[in-house]
Amino acid sequence: MEKGEIVIVNKKQYFRYAKGLKTAKECLLCHGNNDNITAEVKEKLKEKYPKDSATGYGINQVRGIVSVIRPID
């Protein structure tokens, strides 16, 4: 679920770190099964994120990643 590595970009060395983001119980209030999301939350999601389709997840499924890249001096 996480990885660190040294990469070369334009002849410079960087350390790149990435870690998967797993869904927790609280995440499912907005990102869970569509049948289990309340009508109020669905309406707010439609208003704020009309093109978002990040629903249908279960607990501990990977929903995204955090990725950081830092130059090595």
Backbone as XML, in Angstrom:
<?xml version="1.0"?>
<chain id="A" units="angstrom">
  <residue number="1" name="MET">
    <atom name="N" x="0.797" y="-1.201" z="0.000"/>
    <atom name="CA" x="0.000" y="0.000" z="0.000"/>
    <atom name="C" x="0.839" y="1.264" z="0.000"/>
  </residue>
  <residue number="2" name="GLU">
    <atom name="N" x="2.146" y="1.134" z="0.142"/>
    <atom name="CA" x="2.986" y="2.322" z="0.056"/>
    <atom name="C" x="4.302" y="1.961" z="-0.598"/>
  </residue>
  <residue number="3" name="LYS">
    <atom name="N" x="4.889" y="2.964" z="-1.238"/>
    <atom name="CA" x="6.147" y="2.726" z="-1.938"/>
    <atom name="C" x="6.959" y="4.010" z="-1.967"/>
  </residue>
  <residue number="4" name="GLY">
    <atom name="N" x="8.247" y="3.864" z="-1.767"/>
    <atom name="CA" x="9.189" y="4.964" z="-1.912"/>
    <atom name="C" x="10.250" y="4.544" z="-2.899"/>
  </residue>
  <residue number="5" name="GLU">
    <atom name="N" x="10.686" y="5.473" z="-3.732"/>
    <atom name="CA" x="11.705" y="5.141" z="-4.717"/>
    <atom name="C" x="12.438" y="6.402" z="-5.155"/>
  </residue>
  <residue number="6" name="ILE">
    <atom name="N" x="13.619" y="6.202" z="-5.691"/>
    <atom name="CA" x="14.387" y="7.299" z="-6.269"/>
    <atom name="C" x="14.138" y="7.269" z="-7.767"/>
  </residue>
  <residue number="7" name="VAL">
    <atom name="N" x="13.770" y="8.420" z="-8.309"/>
    <atom name="CA" x="13.507" y="8.534" z="-9.753"/>
    <atom name="C" x="14.373" y="9.642" z="-10.326"/>
  </residue>
  <residue number="8" name="ILE">
    <atom name="N" x="14.605" y="9.577" z="-11.608"/>
    <atom name="CA" x="15.377" y="10.611" z="-12.299"/>
    <atom name="C" x="14.450" y="11.309" z="-13.273"/>
  </residue>
  <residue number="9" name="VAL">
    <atom name="N" x="14.367" y="12.633" z="-13.131"/>
    <atom name="CA" x="13.553" y="13.464" z="-14.005"/>
    <atom name="C" x="14.437" y="14.590" z="-14.506"/>
  </residue>
  <residue number="10" name="ASN">
    <atom name="N" x="14.581" y="14.699" z="-15.820"/>
    <atom name="CA" x="15.444" y="15.727" z="-16.419"/>
    <atom name="C" x="16.848" y="15.708" z="-15.813"/>
  </residue>
  <residue number="11" name="LYS">
    <atom name="N" x="17.391" y="14.526" z="-15.652"/>
    <atom name="CA" x="18.757" y="14.296" z="-15.154"/>
    <atom name="C" x="18.948" y="14.692" z="-13.688"/>
  </residue>
  <residue number="12" name="LYS">
    <atom name="N" x="17.865" y="14.881" z="-12.948"/>
    <atom name="CA" x="17.945" y="15.189" z="-11.519"/>
    <atom name="C" x="17.279" y="14.063" z="-10.735"/>
  </residue>
  <residue number="13" name="GLN">
    <atom name="N" x="17.848" y="13.777" z="-9.557"/>
    <atom name="CA" x="17.296" y="12.720" z="-8.710"/>
    <atom name="C" x="16.240" y="13.270" z="-7.768"/>
  </residue>
  <residue number="14" name="TYR">
    <atom name="N" x="15.167" y="12.492" z="-7.620"/>
    <atom name="CA" x="14.077" y="12.828" z="-6.720"/>
    <atom name="C" x="13.696" y="11.587" z="-5.926"/>
  </residue>
  <residue number="15" name="PHE">
    <atom name="N" x="13.211" y="11.821" z="-4.724"/>
    <atom name="CA" x="12.600" y="10.739" z="-3.954"/>
    <atom name="C" x="11.092" y="10.876" z="-4.120"/>
  </residue>
  <residue number="16" name="ARG">
    <atom name="N" x="10.469" y="9.793" z="-4.540"/>
    <atom name="CA" x="9.017" y="9.792" z="-4.729"/>
    <atom name="C" x="8.404" y="8.789" z="-3.752"/>
  </residue>
  <residue number="17" name="TYR">
    <atom name="N" x="7.364" y="9.224" z="-3.058"/>
    <atom name="CA" x="6.662" y="8.387" z="-2.091"/>
    <atom name="C" x="5.181" y="8.394" z="-2.441"/>
  </residue>
  <residue number="18" name="ALA">
    <atom name="N" x="4.565" y="7.238" z="-2.395"/>
    <atom name="CA" x="3.128" y="7.140" z="-2.656"/>
    <atom name="C" x="2.508" y="6.168" z="-1.660"/>
  </residue>
  <residue number="19" name="LYS">
    <atom name="N" x="1.304" y="6.508" z="-1.214"/>
    <atom name="CA" x="0.585" y="5.645" z="-0.280"/>
    <atom name="C" x="-0.887" y="5.642" z="-0.657"/>
  </residue>
  <residue number="20" name="GLY">
    <atom name="N" x="-1.472" y="4.457" z="-0.722"/>
    <atom name="CA" x="-2.879" y="4.323" z="-1.040"/>
    <atom name="C" x="-3.759" y="4.824" z="0.099"/>
  </residue>
  <residue number="21" name="LEU">
    <atom name="N" x="-4.898" y="5.391" z="-0.267"/>
    <atom name="CA" x="-5.869" y="5.861" z="0.718"/>
    <atom name="C" x="-7.019" y="4.858" z="0.776"/>
  </residue>
  <residue number="22" name="LYS">
    <atom name="N" x="-7.131" y="4.196" z="1.897"/>
    <atom name="CA" x="-8.213" y="3.233" z="2.066"/>
    <atom name="C" x="-9.441" y="3.922" z="2.638"/>
  </residue>
  <residue number="23" name="THR">
    <atom name="N" x="-10.593" y="3.447" z="2.241"/>
    <atom name="CA" x="-11.829" y="3.999" z="2.789"/>
    <atom name="C" x="-12.066" y="3.450" z="4.191"/>
  </residue>
  <residue number="24" name="ALA">
    <atom name="N" x="-12.418" y="4.327" z="5.084"/>
    <atom name="CA" x="-12.813" y="3.970" z="6.443"/>
    <atom name="C" x="-14.337" y="4.063" z="6.529"/>
  </residue>
  <residue number="25" name="LYS">
    <atom name="N" x="-14.895" y="3.671" z="7.629"/>
    <atom name="CA" x="-16.344" y="3.695" z="7.817"/>
    <atom name="C" x="-16.920" y="5.080" z="7.539"/>
  </residue>
  <residue number="26" name="GLU">
    <atom name="N" x="-16.249" y="6.115" z="8.025"/>
    <atom name="CA" x="-16.725" y="7.497" z="7.838"/>
    <atom name="C" x="-16.747" y="7.907" z="6.362"/>
  </residue>
  <residue number="27" name="CYS">
    <atom name="N" x="-15.821" y="7.381" z="5.581"/>
    <atom name="CA" x="-15.748" y="7.718" z="4.151"/>
    <atom name="C" x="-16.998" y="7.266" z="3.404"/>
  </residue>
  <residue number="28" name="LEU">
    <atom name="N" x="-17.591" y="6.172" z="3.890"/>
    <atom name="CA" x="-18.722" y="5.583" z="3.196"/>
    <atom name="C" x="-19.978" y="6.433" z="3.282"/>
  </residue>
  <residue number="29" name="LEU">
    <atom name="N" x="-19.992" y="7.434" z="4.168"/>
    <atom name="CA" x="-21.143" y="8.342" z="4.241"/>
    <atom name="C" x="-21.340" y="9.071" z="2.916"/>
  </residue>
  <residue number="30" name="CYS">
    <atom name="N" x="-20.242" y="9.305" z="2.194"/>
    <atom name="CA" x="-20.313" y="9.974" z="0.887"/>
    <atom name="C" x="-19.866" y="9.057" z="-0.258"/>
  </residue>
  <residue number="31" name="HIS">
    <atom name="N" x="-19.002" y="8.110" z="0.025"/>
    <atom name="CA" x="-18.387" y="7.301" z="-1.027"/>
    <atom name="C" x="-18.829" y="5.847" z="-1.023"/>
  </residue>
  <residue number="32" name="GLY">
    <atom name="N" x="-19.766" y="5.497" z="-0.175"/>
    <atom name="CA" x="-20.216" y="4.113" z="-0.067"/>
    <atom name="C" x="-21.212" y="3.733" z="-1.149"/>
  </residue>
  <residue number="33" name="ASN">
    <atom name="N" x="-21.915" y="2.638" z="-0.896"/>
    <atom name="CA" x="-22.939" y="2.136" z="-1.797"/>
    <atom name="C" x="-24.019" y="3.197" z="-1.962"/>
  </residue>
  <residue number="34" name="ASN">
    <atom name="N" x="-24.419" y="3.459" z="-3.180"/>
    <atom name="CA" x="-25.388" y="4.510" z="-3.482"/>
    <atom name="C" x="-26.697" y="4.337" z="-2.709"/>
  </residue>
  <residue number="35" name="ASP">
    <atom name="N" x="-27.081" y="3.105" z="-2.431"/>
    <atom name="CA" x="-28.315" y="2.850" z="-1.679"/>
    <atom name="C" x="-28.206" y="3.278" z="-0.220"/>
  </residue>
  <residue number="36" name="ASN">
    <atom name="N" x="-26.977" y="3.395" z="0.291"/>
    <atom name="CA" x="-26.764" y="3.719" z="1.701"/>
    <atom name="C" x="-26.422" y="5.189" z="1.950"/>
  </residue>
  <residue number="37" name="ILE">
    <atom name="N" x="-26.301" y="5.977" z="0.899"/>
    <atom name="CA" x="-26.017" y="7.408" z="1.054"/>
    <atom name="C" x="-27.352" y="8.127" z="1.205"/>
  </residue>
  <residue number="38" name="THR">
    <atom name="N" x="-27.448" y="8.971" z="2.209"/>
    <atom name="CA" x="-28.717" y="9.661" z="2.467"/>
    <atom name="C" x="-29.064" y="10.613" z="1.322"/>
  </residue>
  <residue number="39" name="ALA">
    <atom name="N" x="-30.355" y="10.890" z="1.198"/>
    <atom name="CA" x="-30.825" y="11.806" z="0.151"/>
    <atom name="C" x="-30.196" y="13.188" z="0.309"/>
  </residue>
  <residue number="40" name="GLU">
    <atom name="N" x="-30.044" y="13.639" z="1.553"/>
    <atom name="CA" x="-29.437" y="14.950" z="1.822"/>
    <atom name="C" x="-27.994" y="15.006" z="1.317"/>
  </residue>
  <residue number="41" name="VAL">
    <atom name="N" x="-27.237" y="13.945" z="1.592"/>
    <atom name="CA" x="-25.839" y="13.891" z="1.144"/>
    <atom name="C" x="-25.771" y="13.794" z="-0.377"/>
  </residue>
  <residue number="42" name="LYS">
    <atom name="N" x="-26.627" y="12.991" z="-0.986"/>
    <atom name="CA" x="-26.657" y="12.877" z="-2.446"/>
    <atom name="C" x="-26.905" y="14.234" z="-3.093"/>
  </residue>
  <residue number="43" name="GLU">
    <atom name="N" x="-27.840" y="14.984" z="-2.541"/>
    <atom name="CA" x="-28.169" y="16.303" z="-3.088"/>
    <atom name="C" x="-26.977" y="17.255" z="-2.971"/>
  </residue>
  <residue number="44" name="LYS">
    <atom name="N" x="-26.309" y="17.242" z="-1.824"/>
    <atom name="CA" x="-25.142" y="18.114" z="-1.613"/>
    <atom name="C" x="-23.998" y="17.707" z="-2.545"/>
  </residue>
  <residue number="45" name="LEU">
    <atom name="N" x="-23.786" y="16.408" z="-2.712"/>
    <atom name="CA" x="-22.739" y="15.932" z="-3.626"/>
    <atom name="C" x="-23.039" y="16.362" z="-5.058"/>
  </residue>
  <residue number="46" name="LYS">
    <atom name="N" x="-24.303" y="16.249" z="-5.458"/>
    <atom name="CA" x="-24.703" y="16.662" z="-6.801"/>
    <atom name="C" x="-24.474" y="18.159" z="-7.008"/>
  </residue>
  <residue number="47" name="GLU">
    <atom name="N" x="-24.741" y="18.933" z="-5.964"/>
    <atom name="CA" x="-24.557" y="20.385" z="-6.029"/>
    <atom name="C" x="-23.077" y="20.765" z="-6.093"/>
  </residue>
  <residue number="48" name="LYS">
    <atom name="N" x="-22.275" y="20.194" z="-5.196"/>
    <atom name="CA" x="-20.864" y="20.580" z="-5.080"/>
    <atom name="C" x="-19.961" y="19.871" z="-6.095"/>
  </residue>
  <residue number="49" name="TYR">
    <atom name="N" x="-20.279" y="18.621" z="-6.430"/>
    <atom name="CA" x="-19.435" y="17.804" z="-7.303"/>
    <atom name="C" x="-20.298" y="17.121" z="-8.367"/>
  </residue>
  <residue number="50" name="PRO">
    <atom name="N" x="-20.849" y="17.872" z="-9.308"/>
    <atom name="CA" x="-21.806" y="17.298" z="-10.266"/>
    <atom name="C" x="-21.244" y="16.195" z="-11.162"/>
  </residue>
  <residue number="51" name="LYS">
    <atom name="N" x="-19.947" y="16.193" z="-11.399"/>
    <atom name="CA" x="-19.349" y="15.177" z="-12.274"/>
    <atom name="C" x="-18.687" y="14.034" z="-11.500"/>
  </residue>
  <residue number="52" name="ASP">
    <atom name="N" x="-18.756" y="14.089" z="-10.187"/>
    <atom name="CA" x="-18.105" y="13.073" z="-9.353"/>
    <atom name="C" x="-18.879" y="11.767" z="-9.387"/>
  </residue>
  <residue number="53" name="SER">
    <atom name="N" x="-18.160" y="10.671" z="-9.482"/>
    <atom name="CA" x="-18.788" y="9.347" z="-9.453"/>
    <atom name="C" x="-18.070" y="8.427" z="-8.474"/>
  </residue>
  <residue number="54" name="ALA">
    <atom name="N" x="-17.464" y="9.014" z="-7.450"/>
    <atom name="CA" x="-16.664" y="8.240" z="-6.483"/>
    <atom name="C" x="-17.547" y="7.649" z="-5.397"/>
  </residue>
  <residue number="55" name="THR">
    <atom name="N" x="-18.461" y="6.772" z="-5.811"/>
    <atom name="CA" x="-19.315" y="6.061" z="-4.857"/>
    <atom name="C" x="-19.207" y="4.569" z="-5.136"/>
  </residue>
  <residue number="56" name="GLY">
    <atom name="N" x="-19.786" y="3.788" z="-4.244"/>
    <atom name="CA" x="-19.772" y="2.343" z="-4.421"/>
    <atom name="C" x="-18.607" y="1.648" z="-3.751"/>
  </residue>
  <residue number="57" name="TYR">
    <atom name="N" x="-17.875" y="2.360" z="-2.922"/>
    <atom name="CA" x="-16.719" y="1.774" z="-2.243"/>
    <atom name="C" x="-17.145" y="1.038" z="-0.977"/>
  </residue>
  <residue number="58" name="GLY">
    <atom name="N" x="-16.300" y="0.105" z="-0.559"/>
    <atom name="CA" x="-16.472" y="-0.600" z="0.698"/>
    <atom name="C" x="-15.316" y="-0.269" z="1.621"/>
  </residue>
  <residue number="59" name="ILE">
    <atom name="N" x="-15.425" y="-0.702" z="2.863"/>
    <atom name="CA" x="-14.363" y="-0.459" z="3.848"/>
    <atom name="C" x="-13.065" y="-1.111" z="3.375"/>
  </residue>
  <residue number="60" name="ASN">
    <atom name="N" x="-11.972" y="-0.371" z="3.514"/>
    <atom name="CA" x="-10.606" y="-0.786" z="3.168"/>
    <atom name="C" x="-10.331" y="-0.892" z="1.676"/>
  </residue>
  <residue number="61" name="GLN">
    <atom name="N" x="-11.227" y="-0.430" z="0.834"/>
    <atom name="CA" x="-10.905" y="-0.371" z="-0.584"/>
    <atom name="C" x="-10.073" y="0.883" z="-0.840"/>
  </residue>
  <residue number="62" name="VAL">
    <atom name="N" x="-9.182" y="0.803" z="-1.816"/>
    <atom name="CA" x="-8.344" y="1.952" z="-2.157"/>
    <atom name="C" x="-9.173" y="2.926" z="-2.988"/>
  </residue>
  <residue number="63" name="ARG">
    <atom name="N" x="-9.251" y="4.173" z="-2.513"/>
    <atom name="CA" x="-10.038" y="5.204" z="-3.186"/>
    <atom name="C" x="-9.161" y="6.247" z="-3.871"/>
  </residue>
  <residue number="64" name="GLY">
    <atom name="N" x="-7.887" y="6.230" z="-3.598"/>
    <atom name="CA" x="-6.964" y="7.182" z="-4.199"/>
    <atom name="C" x="-5.590" y="7.015" z="-3.591"/>
  </residue>
  <residue number="65" name="ILE">
    <atom name="N" x="-4.679" y="7.945" z="-3.900"/>
    <atom name="CA" x="-3.331" y="7.896" z="-3.331"/>
    <atom name="C" x="-2.882" y="9.301" z="-2.944"/>
  </residue>
  <residue number="66" name="VAL">
    <atom name="N" x="-1.894" y="9.308" z="-2.065"/>
    <atom name="CA" x="-1.144" y="10.523" z="-1.776"/>
    <atom name="C" x="0.228" y="10.289" z="-2.379"/>
  </residue>
  <residue number="67" name="SER">
    <atom name="N" x="0.701" y="11.244" z="-3.161"/>
    <atom name="CA" x="1.995" y="11.114" z="-3.801"/>
    <atom name="C" x="2.807" y="12.385" z="-3.557"/>
  </residue>
  <residue number="68" name="VAL">
    <atom name="N" x="4.051" y="12.201" z="-3.133"/>
    <atom name="CA" x="4.943" y="13.324" z="-2.853"/>
    <atom name="C" x="6.257" y="13.072" z="-3.565"/>
  </residue>
  <residue number="69" name="ILE">
    <atom name="N" x="6.795" y="14.106" z="-4.170"/>
    <atom name="CA" x="8.101" y="14.003" z="-4.808"/>
    <atom name="C" x="8.977" y="15.149" z="-4.318"/>
  </residue>
  <residue number="70" name="ARG">
    <atom name="N" x="10.183" y="14.799" z="-3.870"/>
    <atom name="CA" x="11.115" y="15.794" z="-3.308"/>
    <atom name="C" x="12.468" y="15.649" z="-3.982"/>
  </residue>
  <residue number="71" name="PRO">
    <atom name="N" x="13.128" y="16.773" z="-4.322"/>
    <atom name="CA" x="14.463" y="16.674" z="-4.923"/>
    <atom name="C" x="15.483" y="16.160" z="-3.918"/>
  </residue>
  <residue number="72" name="ILE">
    <atom name="N" x="16.436" y="15.431" z="-4.420"/>
    <atom name="CA" x="17.551" y="14.964" z="-3.596"/>
    <atom name="C" x="18.729" y="15.873" z="-3.907"/>
  </residue>
  <residue number="73" name="ASP">
    <atom name="N" x="19.187" y="16.597" z="-2.900"/>
    <atom name="CA" x="20.309" y="17.526" z="-3.102"/>
    <atom name="C" x="21.637" y="16.849" z="-2.845"/>
  </residue>
</chain>
